[in-house]
Amino acid sequence: MDEQNATYDEESFREYFSRDIEEVELADNEVFVLGDNGWRSLDSSVFGPLSIENIEGKVLGMKQ
């Protein structure tokens, strides 16, 4: 495929990168982290919520 002339539609991207994650209820001291590599990420969708006490770093962005 000639990638310079390739076209992609938004719906195809959404289907490819979508993830079915069940709703999770968090305790006040827990966070649910998601990697930016979709279904290839090793994150809370795999190992569950993390205790805030185990987090080192700072938030660079957040969407509510």
N, C-alpha and C positions, 0 to 999 in steps of 0.2 A: 504494500500500500504506500502511496505517496503521501507522507504525513503532512507535507506543506499544504496540500490541497484537500486534506481530509476535513470532513464536517462532522460535528457531534451535536446531538440534540440533548437538551437539558433532561428530558425524561429518561433517556438511556443512562446518563450519568447518575441520576437519582436511584435508578434500579440497581446499577452496578455497585454503588457505594452505600446503599441503605443497609441498615442493621435492625433486626428485630430484637429489641431489648425489653424485657418485662419491666413493669413498673416496680420500683424499689422504694421502700420506706426507710429513711435514714434516721438514725439517732441524732441528737443535737451535736454530738462530737464526731460525726462521720462525714465523709465526702465520697462521691462516686466519680472516679476519674475515667476519662475516655481518651484513648490515643487518637492521633490525627491520621492514622494509617488504616482506618476503617476496620474491616473484618480481619486484617492481618495484625492488629494491635493486641498486645498482652496488657489488658487493663481491667477495670472493675467489672466489665461484662463477663470476664473470665474468672477473676478471683474475688469479686465482691467488693463491698465498701471498705474504705480505709479509715482508721482512726486518725483524727486530726493530729494527735500527739506523735504519729509516725511520719508526718509530712515535714520536709525541710525545703524551704524556698519561698517564693512569693507569687501571687496571682498576677498574671500579665493581662488577662481579659476574662470577662465573665458575662454570660447571657442568662437572664432570668426568665 
